[in-house]
Every structure is written in structure tokens, then in C-alpha cells.
Amino acid sequence: MNTLFKTIWMCMLLSPALSMAEEIRLSASAPSTAGKGERFRITYTINARPDRFDAPAFEGLRVLSGPSQSSSTSTQIINNQVTTTVSFSYTYLVEAPAEGTFRIPPAIAHVESKLYHSEPLQIKVDESYDTSPPPARPETEPAEPGRPGPEDIFIRAEAGKSDPYQGEQVIITYKLYTRLPITNYSIERLPGFQDLWSENITGQGQPPTSTREVNGITYNVAEIRRVAVFPQRSGEIRIEPMEVDMGVRMRTTRQRRPGSLFDDFFRGSPFDSFQTVTHRVQSNAITLAVKPLPAQNRPGSFRGMVGDFDMEARMSHQELEVNDAANLVVTISGLGNLRMAEPPDIQFPRQLDVFDPQVSDNINSGRNGLSGHRTFDYVIIPRSGGNIDIPAIRFSFYDPQRREYITKTEGPFSLHVDGELLAGTAGHGIHGDGSYLSEDIRFIHTRPVSWISTGDLFFRSIYFYLLAILPLVFLGVFLIIWRKRLQMLADESGQRTRKARKVAVKRLKKAASLLQQQNKEAFFDEIFKALWGYVSDRLNIPVSGLNKENVASAFQSGKVSGELAKTFLENLEECEFARFAPRGMESPMETTYNKALNTIVTIEKELRQQGTVKS
């Protein structure tokens, strides 16, 4: 048997590997009949990698989600001939809101500058819709052959509190539930936090996993993102869903071929028993019913802080001399949005010169949200002697647990200042008793003045007029330069475009250092950031809108060659795979680095040439 096995493998290696090319075809599938209010899927499948996919207009139907993209690759060896088959699918979840016959025009796929059309679809909708829940699928059977179903993988967004007060901290967690092995994942679209102050508190490294049973099915659960949000207004606030792309390892089922030596020997083909499918999952949306802060018993020292806080205040010196400096340090600590804490309103006596406080933060982002302390350091200089009293300092906040306003008080503070008003301090406008000067007159010269003629006067001379005009000229030049600078600063997209290359080079240098250190995980992560960051800055795409479709469309709009855009996306996929691939399956680091460097340099060159031609 060992001799037979070796002979078979030698024949495979020595014989030419032929690829059986198939005709490219775009197909569409959907139910021919549906009931009013029924939800169903419309799927478009093509057996080649499309450069772009244009969906038809689903007139009369309500699109609930999509397109959900997936891809699969299978390899077969039949009679020493190698056949590789790829499949890309785009699935839409739609709903029929009314009765009638709906015609869906063909979809269009762009593959290597050629257009491929699907067949049109016709769906008849009537009232015969059974509203009873569908029967549960077996645990091992996905919703559609060759791709994960909604019960196989889903993301659940959870809010720590659904009815917070305005300004109260709420923890939002995104948990991935799966019963299929996942090779990698990437967040394609982050949720928008409109009317919310947000802080990412996701832990570093790979997320820990656990098991949980949902509806009788056991899932592996991983918390992939954790965010602390603070509502900035009352009323309903909607948090949009988050979209995640992931590679799912799925088992393929294939009938054994009668008479096949490989199938008989391996009990099925060893090359196509598993496949990696690219699958996009969308979380649920969250709606927060934010309650306004109560107006009853609201103290005058309240400035919008909500949470659990404490305050501490101390004076560096209780006794000092006139014109010496002392420090009043006020520290606010606790759990809440300390970044919004403002200096307390302190009524300092007028005998004191007080500078604006120096603010320092020590704020931590942990699993329970934001905590730590913020410090306000006042520099105080007394200008007259005596006993000076600083009134008590009050800090108020609303505690949502107790549902009441709480005021913390520190002080009052007493200063004993030795000495009287110094002669050199008259310019500060303070009398010895601490009162301000108002109408005092300081005479400059009281003796008689004798005037002596010195010849030609400078007044009204040519030099006089030149010196008078020069400041106006300088002012005009300054205003022109300043206006151009303001325009450059206002042009955020232009600044990002100009700095894109510098930022990418900086990240590539860091990646080169990690390459020398053989730090694979950090290296591939830095290459991934360099590629994504360069495209975001150079093509002026917001980070929240970064995905492969937007990048491909932006490349085409910038008239970057299709081959170069394809190389960039393949390089990005290779790097993304290497970040999450098991140990031993990563791409060579030096090859990945050279590809990323050459791709960025070539794209920069083409975009600059396009800019030169346009100008």
C-alpha cells in the first residue's frame, strides 16, 4: 500500500497540472412566490472574482439588509487534472410589504472589463403568508449550502443600561456568538455615536472566549468590542449596527466518486473537505431612552457631571510673605466622564492675584468605564499683608444610583500674609488695605520746560511718511499670508492628502524595525495600519467608511490602474490573513513588507501624475 501511495503522488508531481476553465456566469435565485409581509433572501452568485457588483433596483420590495458577501474556493484532482472553482455570493434580505407581481431587473458584475448580467426575477406576492414560526433547523445544518446561517454566527450588541440619565456612563459591548471555527475577523464599519461622547475601552490582544447556551445551542462567545458612552442630550438616541467581516472555516459535503482511487483510499477527497468562506455579520441596533436630569433641588454649583465622585482640596502654604506664591490644588476623582470636569467656581478675595489653573489628568479606561482623577492647580500670590480667607469650594454632581444631587465641600482656607504692600507693587493697582486704585495721578515732570530748536523737523518729512506707510504694507502682507494659512488649515482633506505619504513612510519604518526583531504579530499589524491609513488619508475616505468596496471605487475614481488596485487589495487581504493565521501559516514577512512598500510608492506616483495632468 505504501508503494502504491508513493507511485500515485509521483505521477501527480510529474504530470502537468491543467486547470479546467469554466465559462463565467452570474446567476440569481429567489422564491417565485411569497406572502405579504414575508421576509426572504435574494442571492446572486458568480463563479469568478468580480471587480465590481451592481445590484438591481428592488422596486416595490423593502431591503432589510445586504448585501451579505461570501466566497468559497474548492480544488479537485480528477485523472491528474487540477480543477479550482471559486464562487462569490451577494445576498439581500428583503420583505414584501404589499401584494402584486414584482419584476427585478438583472444584476451586473464587472470582471476584467467585461459585463455579465444575471437573469431577471419575477416574484408573486399574495395574502397566503403563514405567520407561524418556521421549524427549527438541525444544529448541524446551515441556512444555505456552503455558507453560514443566521443561527451559526451572529453579533449581539448589549447596553449596560437602556434608560440612563443625560451624562451617565453606559457600557456598550459587542459579543460574537459562533459555533463554526473563525480564522480571522475585521471590523468593516464602526457604529456612529451621534449625540454621545464615546471612549473605546476594548482590551488589548485577542479577546477571551467562553461558552454560552442560547435556545438550546452551545456557542463560543468572544467580546470583540467594548465602548463607554455618555449621552449628551435627553430623548431617544439610536446606536447604528456594527459590521464585521470574518473568514469562516466550513466543511463541504461531496459524494464519493465511484471508481476514484483517491476517494476510495482517503474515504473522500483530502483537498476539498473544508473551505474558508468570507462572511459579513451585522449586529443589532441599540436605542437608549435617555432621561433628563431633574431640575428640582439642582444646586448652583452643578455643571453637568453625572456619576460617583469625590473632591479633595489643599493649600501648599498657610503662612507666607507678600508677593510669595502658594498653590491651591483641587482634585476631583471617581467613576464617570472626568474629561468633562470643569474647574470649580471659587470666589477669590481681591487681595490675591490668581492665575488660570493648570489641569492634569490621570484617567484610566477599564472594563467598568472611565475612572481616575483630574487635578486643578491654582497659583496664588498675595499682594497685601494680613489674614486672607478663601471661601469654601463646592463641587456638585448627580448620582444616578441614589437619584439625587450631591455636593462636596472643602474649606474655607485661611492665609496669614506677613508684610505690607511693597513699593514695587504699585503698578498692580492695589492699596495697602487691599482696595484698588481708581483716580490716582502719577505726574511725570513738574519743572518748567525750555524748548530748543534743533533744525529740520522729522515730522512731515519723506522719512516720516515712509515709516508711517511701512507698517500698513507689512500688515497687508501679513493678512494675506495669514488668510492663506487659515485656508490650508481649514482644508482638512488637503492636509490629510499631503501627510498621507509621510505617515505611511513612518509606519513602514516601524514595520522594518519589527521585521528585524522578528515580531510577527506587531509587524503584520503595522503593515495593515500603513495600508489602511494611507488609503484613508490619500483618498480622503473617513475611517468609519473604510471597506474594500469604497477603496476599489475610490481607486477607479482616481484613475488608478485596475491591476494596481487589485494588487493593493490582494496585498491587504494577504496581510489581514497573516495577522490572524495560525502559527506557521503566515506569509513571509520580508515579502509582505516589499509588496506593501512597492504598492504604496506606485499608487503615490500614479496619483501624483493624475494630479499633474488635471492641473
Salt bridges, closest charged atoms under 4 A:
ASP54 OD2 - ARG52 NH2 3.16
ASP54 OD2 - HIS110 NE2 2.84
GLU95 OE1 - ARG62 NH1 3.20
GLU127 OE2 - LYS36 NZ 3.84
GLU144 OE2 - ARG41 NE 3.84
GLU144 OE1 - ARG147 NH1 3.77
GLU151 OE1 - ARG137 NH1 3.72
GLU151 OE2 - ARG179 NH2 3.91
ASP152 OD1 - ARG179 NE 2.65
GLU158 OE1 - LYS175 NZ 3.75
ASP163 OD2 - LYS291 NZ 3.98
GLU168 OE2 - LYS161 NZ 3.16
GLU188 OE1 - ARG280 NH2 3.87
GLU188 OE2 - LYS548 NZ 3.82
ASP195 OD2 - ARG233 NE 2.76
GLU199 OE2 - ARG339 NH2 3.20
GLU223 OE1 - ARG226 NH1 2.95
GLU223 OE2 - ARG367 NH1 3.08
GLU240 OE2 - ARG238 NE 2.99
GLU243 OE2 - ARG189 NH2 3.77
GLU243 OE1 - ARG280 NH1 3.47
ASP245 OD1 - ARG280 NE 2.67
ASP263 OD1 - ARG254 NH2 3.59
ASP263 OD2 - ARG257 NE 2.89
ASP264 OD1 - ARG256 NH2 3.20
ASP272 OD2 - ARG254 NE 2.71
GLU342 OE1 - ARG303 NH1 3.51
ASP353 OD2 - ARG383 NE 2.80
ASP361 OD1 - ARG374 NE 2.63
ASP399 OD2 - ARG402 NE 3.55
ASP418 OD1 - HIS416 NE2 2.87
ASP440 OD1 - HIS431 NE2 4.00
ASP525 OD2 - LYS529 NZ 3.43
ASP525 OD1 - ARG579 NH2 3.11
GLU526 OE1 - LYS510 NZ 3.86
ASP537 OD1 - ARG496 NE 3.18
GLU573 OE2 - ARG49 NH1 3.81
GLU574 OE1 - LYS595 NZ 3.24
GLU576 OE1 - LYS548 NZ 3.88
GLU604 OE1 - ARG538 NE 2.99
GLU604 OE2 - ARG608 NE 2.91
